[in-house]
Amino acid sequence: MSSKSHTNLILIGMSGCGKTTVGRALAEALGFAFVDVDEEIERREGKSIVQIFHDIGEQGFRTLESDELARWRGTANRVIATGGGVVTQPRNIPVLKELGRVIFLNRSLKSIAQTIQTSTRPMLHKDDTALQRLYDERLPLYRSCADVEIDADRSVGEIVENGEWKKRNLF
């Protein structure tokens, strides 16, 4: 694959939907740089997302997340994987749109539940219904923010190489 334009692809979706894994593979296929917003926050803060949530709470983390997104304004040729809750902050939506094409990777809850490590996901280790509740709350937000929704219940190779990116003119 090669890029036809100079924009970013922004991946949104639930924790465990494959944003980081698909993002890395897609960036490599396109010759783009890869950015994981959560990894950047961890690097800047010198601690894990779990520890950040513990130290400053969800709202404190959301502020760091918004600040990190804003750092990427004016960039191009990146695949940017966001955190699962990025769409819960209305201030982030215009920034996501400004950064590039917003892609919602929609993976079934059954698939997510089978593979996700809830101990490293602060919003998911609260109780057994947290994943379903978050999905129900966030699904309309993902859909309203996204330029495109892609079925992520496939292998990374199928998602990246199936031509959907070209057919939908995402780059």
C-alpha positions in Angstrom: 0.0 0.0 0.0 1.1 3.5 -0.5 -0.3 6.8 0.7 -2.2 9.0 -1.9 -2.6 11.9 0.5 -0.9 13.3 3.5 -3.3 12.7 6.4 -3.4 10.7 9.5 -5.6 7.7 10.2 -7.1 7.9 13.7 -8.2 4.6 15.2 -11.0 4.6 17.8 -12.8 1.8 19.5 -13.2 -0.3 22.7 -10.2 -1.4 24.7 -9.2 -4.7 23.2 -10.6 -4.0 19.7 -7.1 -4.0 18.1 -6.3 -0.4 17.7 -2.6 -0.8 18.7 -2.1 -4.1 16.8 -3.9 -3.1 13.7 -2.4 0.4 13.9 1.1 -0.9 13.9 0.5 -3.2 11.0 -1.4 -0.5 9.0 1.3 2.0 9.6 3.9 -0.4 8.4 1.9 -1.2 5.3 1.4 2.5 4.5 4.9 3.6 5.4 3.4 5.9 8.1 4.7 6.4 11.6 2.7 4.8 14.4 1.5 6.6 17.5 -0.2 5.0 20.5 -1.7 7.8 22.6 -1.7 5.6 25.8 1.9 4.6 25.3 2.9 8.3 24.8 1.1 9.3 28.0 2.9 6.5 29.9 6.2 7.6 28.5 5.6 11.2 29.4 4.3 10.5 32.9 6.8 7.7 33.7 4.1 5.4 34.9 1.5 3.0 33.6 -2.1 4.0 32.7 -3.3 1.9 35.7 -1.0 3.9 38.0 -2.1 7.2 36.5 -5.8 6.3 37.1 -4.9 5.4 40.6 -2.9 8.6 41.2 -5.1 11.2 39.5 -8.4 9.5 38.6 -10.2 9.2 35.4 -10.7 12.9 34.9 -7.0 13.6 35.4 -6.2 10.9 32.9 -8.7 12.4 30.4 -7.0 15.7 30.7 -3.6 14.1 29.9 -5.2 12.2 27.0 -6.7 15.5 25.5 -3.3 17.2 25.9 -1.6 14.3 24.2 -4.0 14.4 21.2 -3.5 18.1 20.8 0.3 17.5 20.5 -0.3 15.7 17.2 -2.1 18.7 15.5 -0.4 19.7 12.3 1.1 16.2 11.7 0.6 13.9 8.7 1.3 10.3 7.7 0.6 8.8 11.0 -1.6 6.0 12.3 -2.8 7.2 15.7 -4.3 4.6 18.1 -6.4 6.3 20.8 -7.6 5.1 24.2 -11.0 3.5 24.3 -12.5 6.4 26.2 -11.2 9.2 24.0 -14.7 9.8 22.6 -16.2 10.3 26.0 -14.8 13.8 26.2 -16.6 16.2 23.8 -13.5 18.4 23.6 -11.6 15.6 21.9 -14.0 15.1 18.9 -13.0 18.2 16.9 -9.4 17.4 17.6 -9.8 13.8 16.3 -11.5 15.2 13.2 -8.8 17.8 12.7 -6.1 15.1 13.0 -7.3 13.0 10.1 -9.7 10.3 9.1 -11.4 8.7 12.1 -11.8 4.9 11.8 -13.9 3.0 14.3 -12.6 -0.6 14.7 -15.7 -2.4 15.9 -15.0 -5.8 17.4 -17.6 -7.9 19.1 -17.8 -7.9 22.9 -17.5 -11.7 22.8 -14.1 -11.5 21.0 -12.9 -8.7 23.2 -13.9 -10.5 26.4 -12.0 -13.6 25.2 -8.7 -11.7 24.7 -8.6 -8.7 26.9 -6.5 -8.4 30.1 -8.8 -6.4 32.4 -6.2 -6.0 35.0 -4.4 -3.5 32.8 -7.6 -1.7 31.8 -8.7 0.6 34.6 -12.2 1.1 33.2 -12.8 -2.7 32.9 -11.6 -4.3 36.1 -14.4 -2.7 38.2 -16.9 -5.5 37.8 -18.1 -8.3 35.5 -20.6 -6.0 33.7 -18.2 -3.1 33.0 -17.3 -4.2 29.5 -20.9 -4.4 28.4 -21.8 -1.1 30.1 -18.9 0.7 28.5 -19.7 -0.7 25.1 -23.4 0.3 25.4 -22.3 3.9 26.5 -19.6 4.3 23.9 -21.0 2.7 20.7 -23.1 5.7 19.7 -20.1 8.0 20.5 -17.8 5.9 18.3 -20.3 5.8 15.5 -21.1 9.6 15.6 -17.4 10.5 15.6 -16.1 8.0 13.0 -15.8 8.7 9.3 -15.8 4.9 8.7 -16.6 1.8 10.8 -14.6 -1.3 10.1 -15.4 -4.8 11.3 -12.5 -5.8 13.5 -13.6 -9.4 14.1 -11.0 -10.7 11.7 -7.3 -11.2 11.7 -5.0 -8.2 11.6 -3.9 -9.3 8.1 -7.4 -9.4 6.8 -8.2 -6.0 8.3 -5.1 -4.4 6.9 -4.8 -6.2 3.5 -8.4 -6.7 2.4 -8.5 -3.5 0.4 -11.1 -1.9 2.6 -8.8 1.1 3.2 -8.5 1.6 -0.6 -12.1 0.9 -1.4 -13.2 3.4 1.2 -10.6 5.9 0.0 -9.2 6.3 3.5 -5.8 7.5 2.5 
